[in-house]
């Protein structure tokens, strides 16, 4: 038999095949729907073309019942004000209220010969029955939010080519009581689905629990053999440099082949790479699925994929195809991948794991991610913008929290593009799954420890999601759950069987703060602290050595707040005389999860806010300082106390007011730019406690002939040079230089001061520019409160459509132009255009200096050119047209 297969390879490769192109398209428009309560007929009847759907309403697919209701203006926007309270909750209405029929008419003719037509669902929440042309499609139950399903519908197609697909979608069961607990009463976790939909401390309940056909629906045409779930593994031995000619790497490729016919089929699975054809002859039994491993390919001069900041992110593509009998390509799948290898090792000093990519250790600076949109309104464009924001913050990792989902391929594509490693949790949380005693939960810890109810479905879903995203170079770690392992039988199967068989190339962490990841020698839960902290906390108080969650604040500025808070509720959320702490905020602020008792004590040193605009501006000063200080403090102890830190959290999928670097509408606040500054790959900084000037080099190359420039500036703009000295710094290290505390304290004593730290190369190019504002001896920013105005000049130059360069110039002899925000605004409405990407923002300019900011946005050819708006602490507002 081996001789026959070897001969077959030679024969097939010598024949020019007659290719038939793969055909796949989405069913993403023209859907209609109706609630189950109004439809009495069976699916076999409804899916027959003569049945009238005239009374049914337009449906959003991919989407949920709520997104359809919102599109049809049956409910108010649940992200605005108190609107979400006006929408009936499924716990009170019963599941039938949100059980819906969805229907779609489409054209597809019955194929000739052995060709097949497949119907694929990439996600339904929570269970469904499917009908096509009067016949039921799914012979067995289709349940579970995280499960792709494909059905061979060839025999069910209409002879006329006119077809009707009908799906009835049932909500999760149970739906959970949204009683204000984390995940409500916890019973939502009895399903294999996302848990946040019953409410959390950063979101209100999603009223339909996101019931619907929430992800893509495809029709695909193939030949007799369908190529499924290709798998690409790259091996990069040794310790590599980020540039230059690389030593060889290896490429291992496999795929599942599905023979959908009643006869055995011979053929070849193959792909081409760099002029080489890699192939294997295959004999497929009738009605069978076979995993085929192709010969290993050595790539002699690979271009390696690196995390953001460390190197480039080149991506390769192969077209994996099955050729039947040397004449017909029955199916082909294009696979994108990057050549890299993830490793981990134990750091004995920190007592935590450290991550290596291509042999180089990477200090993890990450953000916790929930989900792009709480109502599952996903788009490639939004994913791209959100991931780009994380890259722009100089982060190198995003963790997908366990109360949500395995993120979509489009998210991973953005992470591949921008170089963000991904730490992917499975669907377990300590809150719902029993880690703690919780009076808000319906069932006891022992019962909750066994969630979900269907362990087999959990494992089937996990295996399917692994196959869906495993080819992405950005995927770096799998995690059993958030602050909790899955039940033991699930954990053992994942760890010992499923992941080794289906992936086997990534670090698996049993839960997000496990001792195997970050040994907990200081007590507590292994993560935190949360909420606003004194900046000194991050520098001086040691926390967990690979901290998976730390941080909390992040409300937006006035324009951000306007997007979801009614005008009458725009009040300063401070305690007034006679108020009780429970009365701290307006009901809308409370509903949108404002937790700002701490904001007050941190804002008040800047002066009591005059109004809500003043409050929101001063909150940005706190935001910037907080997140710069957080990442600087952790970086200062790199490889000594810490191997990584992941901020809780960097984005919100709803209009909440805690833990975000940009709001739901993709408008960045000062958190983003403070974090961007503090997490530079090469960064100069100062410890606020002892005044020690330090440089951190996260890169894999030593830096030579650097010039450190340290200045203190008083409130009148008078500078004093404290030091200017050449230095070198080793790769992946932190270096201390000198303490400037005494000199700075003298200048800052009465009114506060500014501290300018710059790092220049031998050509006087600025590599790091860090600017601090310091309080007076009483801890107040008295000088800022009475700061005189500065005349900051603004010049705008268009570089290309959608890209402009803004030059900010502060004349000699004046005051510092402090804390300036640039915005791109609509010429007619003066409202910000979103999203927009700024190379820097919330920046200050010294007298006699200038700074350049590059701004990128998507231009609208149907509107007038937008304006660039400048707003500053002591600078008059300006608007300049983009010529």
WOKAQUI-V164581 format. One record per residue. RES is the residue in three letters. PSI is psi in degrees with one decimal (* if undefined). Layout:
# WOKAQUI-V164581
RES;PSI, RES;PSI
This chain:
# WOKAQUI-V164581
UNK;-40.5, UNK;-38.8, UNK;-41.6, UNK;-42.4, UNK;-37.8, UNK;-41.7, UNK;-37.8, UNK;-38.4, UNK;-47.4, UNK;-43.1, UNK;-47.2, UNK;-38.3, UNK;-16.1, UNK;-5.8, UNK;138.1, UNK;112.2, UNK;151.6, UNK;101.7, UNK;138.8, UNK;122.4, UNK;140.4, UNK;144.0, UNK;114.0, UNK;134.6, UNK;159.4, UNK;144.7, UNK;85.4, UNK;16.7, UNK;164.3, UNK;12.2, UNK;150.1, UNK;162.8, UNK;166.0, UNK;145.0, UNK;147.2, UNK;-34.3, UNK;-18.5, UNK;-1.3, UNK;118.4, UNK;-10.8, UNK;159.6, UNK;160.3, UNK;-32.9, UNK;-30.9, UNK;-47.0, UNK;-34.9, UNK;0.7, UNK;132.7, UNK;-34.2, UNK;-19.0, UNK;130.9, UNK;132.2, UNK;18.1, UNK;-32.7, UNK;-6.3, UNK;156.1, UNK;157.6, UNK;143.5, UNK;151.8, UNK;113.9, UNK;123.5, UNK;143.5, UNK;-172.0, UNK;174.5, UNK;-42.2, UNK;-38.5, UNK;-34.0, UNK;-44.6, UNK;-38.2, UNK;-42.8, UNK;-32.0, UNK;8.2, UNK;35.6, UNK;-17.0, UNK;156.1, UNK;165.0, UNK;113.2, UNK;-4.3, UNK;-5.3, UNK;130.4, UNK;-131.2, UNK;17.7, UNK;-34.6, UNK;-29.0, UNK;-19.5, UNK;-8.3, UNK;128.5, UNK;134.9, UNK;140.2, UNK;-25.4, UNK;-32.5, UNK;-35.9, UNK;-27.0, UNK;157.5, UNK;-30.4, UNK;-30.1, UNK;-36.1, UNK;15.7, UNK;122.6, UNK;146.6, UNK;136.8, UNK;138.7, UNK;146.0, UNK;122.8, UNK;135.1, UNK;162.0, UNK;130.3, UNK;119.4, UNK;158.2, UNK;123.7, UNK;160.3, UNK;163.5, UNK;-135.6, UNK;8.5, UNK;150.5, UNK;152.9, UNK;131.1, UNK;140.8, UNK;123.7, UNK;131.6, UNK;128.2, UNK;-2.3, UNK;124.3, UNK;138.9, UNK;111.1, UNK;-35.9, UNK;163.0, UNK;164.5, UNK;141.5, UNK;135.0, UNK;143.4, UNK;120.3, UNK;45.2, UNK;3.3, UNK;147.1, UNK;134.6, UNK;-46.7, UNK;111.3, UNK;-27.8, UNK;163.5, UNK;141.9, UNK;103.0, UNK;159.5, UNK;127.0, UNK;-30.0, UNK;64.2, UNK;122.4, UNK;145.4, UNK;134.8, UNK;139.3, UNK;133.7, UNK;109.4, UNK;14.7, UNK;-47.8, UNK;-11.1, UNK;-5.5, UNK;150.5, UNK;143.6, UNK;-28.8, UNK;-14.9, UNK;-6.2, UNK;122.8, UNK;151.5, UNK;124.3, UNK;130.4, UNK;133.5, UNK;129.1, UNK;125.7, UNK;126.1, UNK;140.8, UNK;169.5, UNK;158.9, UNK;109.3, UNK;164.2, UNK;-14.1, UNK;143.4, UNK;118.1, UNK;71.2, UNK;12.3, UNK;-7.2, UNK;171.9, UNK;109.1, UNK;27.0, UNK;-132.4, UNK;4.8, UNK;-16.9, UNK;-13.3, UNK;-27.1, UNK;-4.3, UNK;-17.8, UNK;162.4, UNK;80.8, UNK;-179.4, UNK;149.2, UNK;-24.8, UNK;-17.0, UNK;-14.7, UNK;7.5, UNK;148.9, UNK;-175.6, UNK;3.5, UNK;8.1, UNK;149.8, UNK;163.0, UNK;144.3, UNK;117.0, UNK;-32.2, UNK;4.8, UNK;26.2, UNK;43.3, UNK;132.7, UNK;-178.7, UNK;83.8, UNK;-14.4, UNK;-177.7, UNK;150.8, UNK;129.3, UNK;149.5, UNK;132.3, UNK;136.6, UNK;131.7, UNK;174.6, UNK;-154.1, UNK;-29.4, UNK;129.2, UNK;129.7, UNK;120.1, UNK;148.9, UNK;57.7, UNK;149.9, UNK;123.5, UNK;126.0, UNK;131.7, UNK;137.5, UNK;124.6, UNK;86.7, UNK;152.2, UNK;-178.9, UNK;118.9, UNK;154.4, UNK;159.3, UNK;-12.9, UNK;168.6, UNK;175.6, UNK;133.7, UNK;148.8, UNK;165.3, UNK;154.2, UNK;168.3, UNK;148.5, UNK;122.5, UNK;125.2, UNK;137.8, UNK;168.7, UNK;159.0, UNK;130.6, UNK;125.8, UNK;110.8, UNK;109.5, UNK;7.0, UNK;172.3, UNK;16.0, UNK;155.5, UNK;147.7, UNK;134.8, UNK;148.1, UNK;-168.1, UNK;132.1, UNK;130.6, UNK;162.7, UNK;160.7, UNK;138.8, UNK;120.5, UNK;44.2, UNK;-0.4, UNK;142.1, UNK;121.9, UNK;124.4, UNK;165.9, UNK;131.4, UNK;142.7, UNK;140.7, UNK;116.1, UNK;127.4, UNK;161.0, UNK;139.5, UNK;54.0, UNK;162.8, UNK;131.4, UNK;131.6, UNK;125.5, UNK;125.9, UNK;122.2, UNK;159.8, UNK;147.9, UNK;135.2, UNK;132.0, UNK;125.1, UNK;116.7, UNK;-39.9, UNK;70.9, UNK;151.6, UNK;117.2, UNK;148.1, UNK;132.7, UNK;155.9, UNK;159.0, UNK;133.9, UNK;-25.9, UNK;-27.3, UNK;-166.0, UNK;171.1, UNK;59.9, UNK;142.2, UNK;141.1, UNK;160.5, UNK;141.7, UNK;151.5, UNK;104.9, UNK;121.4, UNK;151.4, UNK;126.3, UNK;116.9, UNK;122.2, UNK;26.8, UNK;6.4, UNK;-30.9, UNK;130.1, UNK;107.1, UNK;-29.5, UNK;153.6, UNK;142.9, UNK;128.3, UNK;128.7, UNK;127.3, UNK;140.1, UNK;161.7, UNK;149.6, UNK;109.8, UNK;164.1, UNK;133.2, UNK;130.7, UNK;163.4, UNK;155.9, UNK;159.1, UNK;128.8, UNK;110.6, UNK;-30.6, UNK;-47.7, UNK;-21.7, UNK;52.1, UNK;163.3, UNK;150.1, UNK;147.8, UNK;137.3, UNK;142.3, UNK;123.1, UNK;34.9, UNK;-9.0, UNK;130.8, UNK;139.5, UNK;119.8, UNK;116.5, UNK;122.8, UNK;104.1, UNK;172.7, UNK;140.6, UNK;134.6, UNK;134.5, UNK;-69.0, UNK;153.8, UNK;-38.7, UNK;130.1, UNK;-26.3, UNK;17.8, UNK;30.1, UNK;82.0, UNK;150.4, UNK;150.9, UNK;-37.8, UNK;-42.4, UNK;-43.3, UNK;-46.2, UNK;-44.9, UNK;-45.3, UNK;-42.9, UNK;-36.9, UNK;-40.0, UNK;-40.5, UNK;-39.4, UNK;-42.3, UNK;-21.4, UNK;4.4, UNK;30.2, UNK;162.4, UNK;5.8, UNK;145.6, UNK;128.8, UNK;128.8, UNK;110.6, UNK;145.8, UNK;-9.2, UNK;7.9, UNK;-111.5, UNK;170.2, UNK;120.5, UNK;157.6, UNK;155.7, UNK;-33.0, UNK;-34.0, UNK;-47.9, UNK;-33.8, UNK;-41.1, UNK;-40.4, UNK;-38.5, UNK;-44.0, UNK;-42.9, UNK;-3.1, UNK;31.8, UNK;117.5, UNK;152.7, UNK;131.5, UNK;103.9, UNK;114.5, UNK;152.7, UNK;-178.4, UNK;66.0, UNK;142.4, UNK;146.4, UNK;-31.2, UNK;-51.2, UNK;-31.2, UNK;15.7, UNK;17.9, UNK;-34.5, UNK;156.9, UNK;133.0, UNK;110.4, UNK;-14.8, UNK;-12.0, UNK;144.4, UNK;-37.9, UNK;159.8, UNK;171.8, UNK;-40.8, UNK;-38.9, UNK;-45.3, UNK;-28.2, UNK;-23.2, UNK;-8.7, UNK;147.8, UNK;173.9, UNK;-36.9, UNK;93.6, UNK;-34.3, UNK;-42.5, UNK;-39.6, UNK;-47.1, UNK;-38.0, UNK;-42.4, UNK;-42.0, UNK;-44.8, UNK;-40.3, UNK;-41.2, UNK;-35.1, UNK;-46.6, UNK;-34.2, UNK;-36.5, UNK;1.1, UNK;-16.2, UNK;-6.5, UNK;126.9, UNK;-23.6, UNK;-27.9, UNK;117.3, UNK;-31.4, UNK;143.5, UNK;147.2, UNK;133.6, UNK;-32.4, UNK;168.6, UNK;110.9, UNK;19.6, UNK;137.3, UNK;155.7, UNK;168.3, UNK;152.1, UNK;-42.3, UNK;-34.5, UNK;-45.2, UNK;-48.8, UNK;-41.8, UNK;-43.0, UNK;-51.3, UNK;-42.2, UNK;-18.4, UNK;-61.0, UNK;-53.1, UNK;-43.8, UNK;-36.5, UNK;-38.7, UNK;-16.0, UNK;-82.6, UNK;8.3, UNK;-1.6, UNK;160.2, UNK;129.9, UNK;120.6, UNK;131.3, UNK;-35.1, UNK;167.2, UNK;-20.4, UNK;42.6, UNK;150.4, UNK;-29.6, UNK;-21.2, UNK;-41.2, UNK;97.9, UNK;126.6, UNK;101.7, UNK;3.4, UNK;8.4, UNK;-174.5, UNK;-165.1, UNK;-4.8, UNK;6.7, UNK;179.2, UNK;-178.6, UNK;162.6, UNK;161.8, UNK;172.1, UNK;134.2, UNK;156.5, UNK;139.1, UNK;-34.4, UNK;-27.4, UNK;-43.8, UNK;-27.3, UNK;-34.4, UNK;-21.9, UNK;116.2, UNK;135.2, UNK;-152.1, UNK;138.4, UNK;-26.0, UNK;89.2, UNK;114.8, UNK;-14.0, UNK;119.4, UNK;134.5, UNK;172.4, UNK;-34.7, UNK;178.2, UNK;41.0, UNK;154.5, UNK;-178.6, UNK;-172.1, UNK;-45.2, UNK;-32.8, UNK;-45.5, UNK;-35.2, UNK;-23.4, UNK;-16.0, UNK;-3.0, UNK;121.5, UNK;153.1, UNK;-40.9, UNK;-13.4, UNK;2.4, UNK;77.7, UNK;155.9, UNK;122.1, UNK;61.7, UNK;152.3, UNK;126.6, UNK;161.6, UNK;131.4, UNK;-7.7, UNK;147.5, UNK;155.7, UNK;-34.6, UNK;-18.4, UNK;14.7, UNK;-42.0, UNK;160.0, UNK;156.2, UNK;-34.2, UNK;-42.2, UNK;-43.4, UNK;-43.7, UNK;-33.7, UNK;25.6, UNK;30.5, UNK;127.6, UNK;70.4, UNK;23.2, UNK;-40.4, UNK;-33.4, UNK;-40.1, UNK;-52.5, UNK;-20.6, UNK;-24.5, UNK;-35.6, UNK;-32.3, UNK;-18.8, UNK;-1.1, UNK;140.7, UNK;128.4, UNK;134.9, UNK;-34.8, UNK;-175.1, UNK;-33.7, UNK;-43.2, UNK;-40.8, UNK;-48.1, UNK;-36.0, UNK;-46.5, UNK;-28.6, UNK;-31.2, UNK;-34.4, UNK;-42.3, UNK;-44.6, UNK;-50.3, UNK;-50.5, UNK;-39.6, UNK;-48.9, UNK;-28.2, UNK;-46.6, UNK;-38.5, UNK;-53.3, UNK;-31.0, UNK;-43.2, UNK;-45.2, UNK;-41.1, UNK;-32.0, UNK;-19.6, UNK;26.1, UNK;129.5, UNK;1.4, UNK;-59.0, UNK;-29.8, UNK;150.3, UNK;-7.4, UNK;158.3, UNK;137.7, UNK;119.0, UNK;134.3, UNK;109.1, UNK;172.8, UNK;-8.9, UNK;160.2, UNK;133.4, UNK;6.3, UNK;169.9, UNK;59.9, UNK;168.0, UNK;33.1, UNK;137.4, UNK;73.4, UNK;141.9, UNK;-13.4, UNK;154.8, UNK;179.1, UNK;-29.1, UNK;9.5, UNK;34.0, UNK;114.2, UNK;146.6, UNK;-175.7, UNK;-18.6, UNK;-43.2, UNK;-43.4, UNK;-28.9, UNK;-42.4, UNK;-38.8, UNK;-44.7, UNK;-51.8, UNK;-22.1, UNK;23.1, UNK;149.2, UNK;-41.1, UNK;118.6, UNK;134.1, UNK;139.7, UNK;169.7, UNK;130.2, UNK;119.6, UNK;-13.7, UNK;-52.2, UNK;0.4, UNK;15.9, UNK;123.3, UNK;132.3, UNK;159.0, UNK;133.5, UNK;131.9, UNK;103.9, UNK;-13.6, UNK;171.2, UNK;2.7, UNK;140.8, UNK;150.9, UNK;127.2, UNK;155.3, UNK;46.8, UNK;144.4, UNK;121.8, UNK;129.2, UNK;120.4, UNK;120.4, UNK;144.4, UNK;139.5, UNK;132.7, UNK;179.2, UNK;-13.3, UNK;-2.7, UNK;6.6, UNK;126.9, UNK;149.1, UNK;118.5, UNK;119.6, UNK;-36.4, UNK;152.4, UNK;108.5, UNK;146.7, UNK;150.6, UNK;162.9, UNK;157.5, UNK;136.3, UNK;164.0, UNK;146.2, UNK;58.8, UNK;168.2, UNK;137.9, UNK;130.3, UNK;146.5, UNK;-69.5, UNK;156.6, UNK;133.6, UNK;15.6, UNK;-46.4, UNK;-47.6, UNK;-41.6, UNK;-41.8, UNK;-36.5, UNK;-45.0, UNK;-37.5, UNK;-9.2, UNK;-49.3, UNK;-46.5, UNK;3.4, UNK;177.4, UNK;176.0, UNK;148.5, UNK;121.8, UNK;120.1, UNK;127.6, UNK;148.8, UNK;122.3, UNK;152.0, UNK;-177.7, UNK;-13.4, UNK;12.0, UNK;19.6, UNK;132.3, UNK;120.3, UNK;-29.4, UNK;132.9, UNK;109.9, UNK;130.1, UNK;116.9, UNK;148.0, UNK;133.8, UNK;143.5, UNK;170.5, UNK;-173.8, UNK;-14.6, UNK;3.3, UNK;13.1, UNK;154.1, UNK;60.7, UNK;-36.4, UNK;-36.9, UNK;-36.1, UNK;-25.5, UNK;24.9, UNK;134.1, UNK;158.2, UNK;155.9, UNK;148.0, UNK;82.3, UNK;123.5, UNK;142.2, UNK;125.3, UNK;131.3, UNK;130.2, UNK;124.3, UNK;122.8, UNK;-36.0, UNK;169.7, UNK;120.2, UNK;3.2, UNK;124.2, UNK;154.6, UNK;125.8, UNK;127.4, UNK;124.1, UNK;119.2, UNK;128.7, UNK;117.6, UNK;157.7, UNK;148.9, UNK;0.5, UNK;-159.2, UNK;163.5, UNK;133.9, UNK;106.0, UNK;134.2, UNK;68.0, UNK;133.6, UNK;131.3, UNK;144.1, UNK;149.6, UNK;121.2, UNK;151.4, UNK;134.2, UNK;-32.9, UNK;-43.8, UNK;-16.6, UNK;11.0, UNK;150.1, UNK;141.2, UNK;135.0, UNK;147.6, UNK;155.8, UNK;145.3, UNK;123.9, UNK;134.5, UNK;-20.8, UNK;159.6, UNK;169.7, UNK;52.7, UNK;158.8, UNK;149.8, UNK;125.3, UNK;156.1, UNK;134.4, UNK;2.4, UNK;165.6, UNK;153.6, UNK;146.5, UNK;137.7, UNK;127.7, UNK;130.7, UNK;133.8, UNK;137.7, UNK;168.5, UNK;111.5, UNK;147.5, UNK;109.4, UNK;-15.2, UNK;1.1, UNK;159.5, UNK;153.4, UNK;135.2, UNK;173.8, UNK;156.1, UNK;121.6, UNK;136.1, UNK;128.0, UNK;135.2, UNK;167.0, UNK;-44.9, UNK;33.1, UNK;134.1, UNK;141.8, UNK;138.0, UNK;147.8, UNK;125.5, UNK;132.3, UNK;146.8, UNK;108.3, UNK;*
